[in-house]
Amino acid sequence: METFVVAGGCFWCLDAVYRVLRGVQDVVSGYTGGTTVDPTYEEVCTGTTGDAEAVAVTFDPAVIPADVILDVFFTLHDPRQLDRQGADVGTQYRSAMFFDGETQRQLFEAARDRASEYWEGGVVTTIEPLGPFYRAEEYHQDFFAKNPGQGYCLAVALPKVNKIRASYAEYVIAA
């Protein structure tokens, strides 16, 4: 198993998308990249902790290649938006990849380079060393599945899930 930690806007969307892919064993929503020990959602939302809303995606590379996991990341959010995704604004919504070791750093750089080829206007995704990753509160875990009728899920997360279902159909779990 391999685990990648990525951030690209609200973690509810990232969580929802990765959970529909074959080979993904676990998705944990959490906070990383900041200076506060074990921050809360409320603290992260202030933008003062330095943390990003992120997900730790654990997957089986024999079932779904690492490059696909990373290309999905660059498909499901707009990596040209600095410290925001749509209406979600702040450093906690930045586009970032948190590497654990030199091999991951190189994979992440290659993925960002691929993304730069099809995203006009310049990709601003940062590649940062992975520090402590703090699990978000339980109500954030698998939020989309637990709250399918919630407004944000319908307006923002569902279109992203549908986009990935269409773009990466060969890796989607049959419904």
Secondary structure, DSSP 4 states (H G I P E B T S, - for coil): -EEEEEEES-HHHHHHHHTTBTTEEEEEEEEESSSSSS--HHHHHTT-S--EEEEEEEE-TTTS-HHHHHHHHHHHS-TTSTTEETTEESGGG-EEEEESSHHHHHHHHHHHHHHHHHSTT----EEEE---EEEPPGGGTTHHHH-TTSHHIIIIIHHHHHHHHHHTGGGBPP-
